[in-house]
Amino acid sequence: MNEIQVQLGERSYPIYIGAGILSQPELLTQHIKSKQVVIVTNETVAPLYLDKVKQQLQQYQLEVVILPDGEQFKSLSIMDTIFDALLQARFSRNATLIALGGGVIGDISGFAAACYQRGIPFIQIPTTLLAQVDSSVGGKTGVNHALGKNMIGAFYQPQAVVIDVTVLETLDDRQLAAGVAEVIKYGLIRDIEFFTWIEANLEKILARDQASLIYIIEKSCQNKADIVAEDEKESGIRAILNLGHTFGHAIETGSGYGTYLHGEAVAIGTCQAADLSRRLGWLTDAEVERIIHIFKQAGLPVEPPTELLAETFVDLMSVDKKNVDGDIRFILLEKIGSASLPVGVEKAQLLETLNEYGR
């Protein structure tokens, strides 16, 4: 097992990464300060891993909340289910919430933990590759709204993140590829050597070679931990983690939550961001093709849905947390391995990408 520290002063916490570590109860119990524990999971993950986690926590007053599975259920109304369980069990503000699942479970559970009695401790046990390399780390929590993805939420750091790579053995291929999209992102925004390594080892990653999976999880988590330590609440450098997300969130919202997996939408959005970067004179044609190729090789979509018209894209992207005074801002690539801070672009250039890329 390896450990990475997210350095945030009194809010610092460890990320534990290894194989079979869900069977090590101390990784959880050392971060639980009272007898009250609620596990939040979903209908897909519960039959696979809920009993294993419960076995490590038999000495606690334990409640379980099982939510429906899917991005379309990441909402305020579904979050009430967690509050109902906490209140019915008379849990105090010292209770610990454990999020057992993918990014949806981690986001909605973390936001519930941030809100219940104005904040209770929580622990992340991510069970998808995307959650392991991205959403479980950094303290972004929240839910979706019909008008925009992740527009309601809070920055709220976990007590610990426990990443057991063996849970990926039960992950379907589509979900695995969606996680690879976020792994590729780290190489694109700040780590050209990592990007080159992914290109050379993509086949082993997709074949679930355990050593390769542990390596990409560690590298991704370390990249994110370094950025979050520098900019916890996204007032500066942390924004580069949103490469492809302005386009991607518009795709998720406009297509209906759950039509595209988050990583799939980010893959398309990153290709659109690369195309826009080329139109600004930053990326070469060869670099854009290299980016599109690696997403294709990972089995990810690279073209936006044809039913989303350019003006619809613009309307949806106008609801984005990076925007300033109504101006849409994008994370773009100056070159492979180096992302820009949020920049505004001429609407004509944006429309060229929206009307021409993938159409």
C-alpha positions in Angstrom: 0.0 0.0 0.0 1.1 3.5 -0.8 0.0 6.8 0.8 -0.3 10.2 -0.6 -1.0 13.3 1.5 -3.2 16.1 0.4 -1.5 19.0 2.2 -4.2 21.4 3.4 -3.1 22.3 6.9 -5.6 21.2 9.5 -7.8 19.8 6.7 -5.0 17.5 5.4 -5.8 13.9 4.8 -4.3 10.7 3.3 -5.1 8.8 0.1 -4.4 5.1 0.6 -3.8 3.2 -2.6 -3.3 -0.6 -2.9 -4.7 -4.0 -3.7 -7.0 -5.7 -1.2 -6.9 -2.8 1.3 -10.6 -2.8 1.9 -9.8 -5.8 4.2 -7.7 -3.5 6.5 -10.2 -2.0 9.0 -7.7 0.3 10.6 -7.6 2.4 7.4 -11.2 3.3 8.2 -11.4 3.1 12.0 -8.5 5.5 12.7 -10.6 8.2 11.0 -13.9 7.5 12.8 -14.2 9.4 16.1 -17.7 8.3 17.3 -19.8 5.2 17.4 -22.2 6.4 14.7 -21.5 5.5 11.1 -23.7 5.7 8.0 -22.6 4.1 4.7 -24.0 5.6 1.6 -23.8 3.4 -1.5 -26.0 2.5 -4.6 -27.9 -0.4 -5.9 -25.0 -1.6 -8.2 -22.2 -1.4 -5.6 -24.1 -2.6 -2.5 -24.3 -6.3 -3.6 -20.6 -6.3 -4.4 -18.8 -4.5 -1.6 -21.2 -3.4 1.1 -20.8 -6.5 3.2 -17.0 -6.3 3.0 -17.1 -2.8 4.4 -19.7 -3.6 7.1 -17.5 -6.4 8.3 -14.8 -3.9 9.2 -17.2 -1.8 11.2 -19.2 -4.3 13.4 -18.4 -2.4 16.5 -20.2 0.7 15.4 -23.9 1.8 15.4 -24.3 1.4 11.6 -26.8 2.7 9.2 -26.9 2.0 5.5 -28.4 4.2 2.7 -28.7 2.6 -0.7 -29.5 5.1 -3.5 -30.4 4.4 -7.1 -27.5 4.3 -9.5 -27.0 7.0 -12.2 -26.1 10.6 -12.8 -29.8 11.4 -13.2 -30.2 10.7 -9.4 -27.6 13.2 -8.3 -30.1 15.7 -7.1 -31.3 17.6 -4.0 -34.4 15.4 -3.7 -32.3 12.2 -3.6 -30.0 13.7 -1.1 -32.9 14.0 1.3 -32.8 10.2 1.6 -29.4 10.5 3.3 -30.8 13.2 5.7 -33.8 11.1 6.5 -31.6 8.2 7.6 -29.3 10.4 9.7 -32.2 12.1 11.4 -34.2 8.9 12.0 -31.2 7.3 13.6 -30.7 10.5 15.7 -27.1 10.7 14.5 -25.1 13.6 16.0 -22.6 16.0 14.4 -19.8 13.5 15.4 -21.2 10.8 13.2 -19.1 9.7 10.2 -20.5 9.2 6.7 -18.7 6.7 4.4 -19.3 7.2 0.6 -19.0 3.8 -1.1 -19.4 4.1 -4.8 -18.5 6.1 -7.9 -18.4 9.8 -8.5 -22.2 10.3 -8.0 -22.1 8.7 -4.6 -19.0 10.5 -3.6 -20.3 13.9 -4.7 -23.8 13.6 -3.2 -22.6 12.0 0.0 -19.9 14.6 0.5 -22.4 17.4 0.0 -24.8 15.7 2.5 -21.9 15.5 5.0 -21.1 19.2 4.5 -24.7 20.1 5.2 -25.9 17.8 8.0 -25.7 19.7 11.2 -23.4 22.1 9.3 -20.8 19.5 8.7 -19.9 15.9 9.8 -16.8 13.9 8.9 -16.8 11.7 5.9 -14.6 9.1 4.2 -14.4 8.3 0.5 -14.2 4.7 -0.8 -14.3 5.2 -4.6 -15.2 2.2 -6.6 -14.8 3.4 -10.2 -11.6 4.5 -11.9 -12.9 8.0 -12.5 -13.8 8.5 -8.8 -10.5 7.0 -7.8 -8.4 9.4 -9.9 -10.5 12.5 -9.7 -13.8 13.1 -7.9 -12.9 11.5 -4.6 -9.9 13.8 -4.1 -10.0 17.5 -3.6 -13.2 18.1 -1.7 -15.6 19.1 -4.5 -19.0 17.9 -3.5 -22.4 18.7 -5.0 -25.5 17.8 -7.0 -26.9 18.7 -10.4 -29.7 21.0 -11.4 -31.8 20.8 -14.5 -30.1 23.9 -15.8 -26.5 23.0 -15.0 -24.2 20.2 -13.7 -22.6 20.5 -10.3 -24.0 24.0 -9.8 -25.1 23.3 -6.2 -22.5 22.2 -3.8 -19.6 22.9 -1.4 -15.9 22.5 -1.0 -15.7 19.9 1.8 -12.7 17.7 2.4 -12.9 14.1 3.4 -11.0 12.6 6.4 -9.4 10.0 4.1 -9.7 8.3 0.7 -9.3 4.6 0.5 -8.6 3.3 -3.0 -8.6 -0.5 -3.4 -7.6 -1.3 -7.0 -9.2 -4.7 -6.9 -12.7 -3.3 -7.0 -12.0 -2.3 -10.6 -12.2 -6.0 -11.5 -16.0 -5.7 -11.4 -16.1 -2.4 -13.3 -17.6 -2.7 -16.8 -15.4 -1.7 -19.8 -17.4 1.5 -20.5 -16.9 2.8 -16.9 -13.2 1.9 -17.0 -12.8 3.9 -20.2 -14.6 6.8 -18.7 -12.0 6.9 -15.9 -9.2 6.7 -18.4 -10.4 10.0 -19.9 -9.7 11.8 -16.6 -6.3 10.0 -16.4 -5.4 11.3 -19.9 -6.4 14.8 -18.7 -3.6 14.9 -16.1 -1.0 14.3 -18.8 -2.5 16.9 -21.1 -2.7 19.7 -18.5 0.7 19.3 -16.7 2.6 16.1 -17.2 3.8 15.3 -20.7 5.9 12.4 -19.5 2.8 10.8 -18.0 0.8 11.4 -21.2 3.5 9.7 -23.2 3.5 6.8 -20.7 -0.2 6.4 -21.1 0.1 6.3 -24.9 2.7 3.5 -24.6 0.8 1.5 -22.0 -2.9 2.1 -22.9 -3.4 -1.6 -23.9 -2.3 -2.8 -20.4 -4.5 -0.2 -18.7 -7.5 -1.4 -20.6 -6.6 -5.0 -19.9 -6.7 -4.1 -16.2 -3.1 -4.9 -15.5 -2.9 -4.3 -11.8 0.5 -2.7 -11.6 -0.5 -0.3 -14.5 -3.7 0.6 -12.8 -2.0 1.4 -9.5 0.6 3.5 -11.3 -2.0 5.6 -13.1 -4.0 6.1 -9.9 -1.0 7.1 -7.9 0.2 9.5 -10.6 -3.2 11.0 -11.1 -3.9 11.4 -7.4 -0.5 13.0 -6.8 -1.0 15.5 -9.6 -4.4 16.4 -8.2 -3.1 16.5 -4.6 -0.4 19.0 -5.6 -2.8 21.2 -7.4 -5.4 21.2 -4.6 -2.7 21.9 -2.0 -1.9 25.0 -4.0 -5.4 26.2 -4.7 -8.1 24.4 -2.6 -11.1 26.4 -3.7 -10.3 27.0 -7.4 -9.4 30.6 -7.3 -6.4 30.0 -9.7 -4.4 27.0 -10.9 -7.0 24.4 -9.8 -9.2 25.5 -12.7 -7.0 23.7 -15.1 -8.5 20.4 -13.8 -11.5 21.4 -15.8 -10.0 20.9 -19.2 -12.8 19.7 -21.5 -15.4 20.2 -18.8 -17.1 23.3 -20.1 -18.0 21.5 -23.3 -18.5 18.2 -21.5 -20.9 19.6 -18.9 -23.0 21.1 -21.7 -23.1 17.7 -23.4 -24.2 16.0 -20.2 -26.9 18.6 -19.4 -28.1 19.0 -23.0 -28.3 15.3 -23.7 -30.0 14.5 -20.3 -28.0 13.3 -17.3 -27.0 9.7 -17.7 -27.0 9.6 -21.5 -23.2 10.1 -21.5 -20.9 9.0 -18.7 -19.0 12.0 -17.2 -15.7 10.7 -18.6 -17.2 10.2 -22.1 -18.5 13.8 -22.1 -15.1 15.0 -20.9 -13.4 13.1 -23.7 -15.5 14.8 -26.3 -15.1 18.1 -24.6 -11.4 17.8 -24.4 -11.2 17.1 -28.2 -13.4 20.2 -28.7 -11.1 22.2 -26.4 -8.1 21.0 -28.4 -9.8 22.1 -31.7 -10.5 25.5 -30.2 -6.8 25.7 -29.0 -5.7 25.0 -32.5 -7.9 27.9 -33.8 -6.2 30.2 -31.4 -2.8 29.1 -32.8 -1.7 27.2 -29.8 -1.8 23.6 -30.8 -0.6 22.2 -34.1 -2.8 19.9 -36.3 -0.5 17.0 -35.3 -1.0 17.6 -31.6 -4.8 17.8 -32.0 -4.8 14.5 -33.9 -2.6 12.9 -31.3 -5.1 13.9 -28.6 -8.1 12.6 -30.6 -6.3 9.4 -31.3 -5.6 8.5 -27.7 -9.2 9.0 -26.7 -10.3 6.8 -29.7 -7.8 4.2 -28.7 -9.3 4.2 -25.2 -12.7 3.4 -26.7 -14.1 6.8 -25.9 -16.4 9.0 -28.1 -14.7 12.0 -29.6 -17.5 13.8 -31.5 -20.3 15.8 -29.9 -24.0 14.7 -30.3 -25.4 16.0 -33.6 -28.6 17.1 -32.0 -26.9 19.7 -29.8 -26.7 22.7 -32.0 -24.1 25.4 -31.6 -26.4 28.0 -30.0 -27.7 25.3 -27.6 -24.1 24.6 -26.6 -23.5 28.3 -26.0 -26.6 28.7 -23.9 -25.7 25.7 -21.8 -22.1 26.8 -21.4 -23.3 30.2 -20.1 -24.1 28.4 -16.8 -20.5 27.5 -15.8 -18.6 28.2 -12.6 -15.6 29.5 -14.5 -17.5 32.3 -16.2 -16.9 35.9 -15.3 -19.5 38.6 -15.7 -21.4 36.5 -18.2 -18.4 35.7 -20.4 -17.7 32.0 -21.1 -14.2 31.0 -20.0 -12.4 27.9 -21.2 -9.4 25.8 -20.1 -7.4 25.3 -23.3 -4.0 23.8 -24.2 -1.0 25.8 -25.0 0.7 22.6 -25.8 0.4 18.9 -24.8 1.4 19.0 -21.1 0.5 22.6 -20.5 -3.0 24.1 -19.9 -4.0 27.7 -19.7 -5.9 29.3 -16.9 -9.5 30.2 -17.9 -9.6 32.4 -21.0 -12.3 34.0 -23.0 -12.5 33.5 -26.7 -14.1 35.4 -29.6 -17.6 34.0 -30.2 -16.8 33.6 -33.9 -13.9 31.2 -33.0 -16.1 29.3 -30.6 -18.8 28.9 -33.2 -16.3 27.6 -35.7 -15.4 24.8 -33.3 -19.1 24.1 -32.4 -20.2 24.1 -36.0 -17.2 22.4 -37.6 -15.6 20.0 -35.2 -17.1 16.5 -35.4 -19.9 17.7 -37.6 
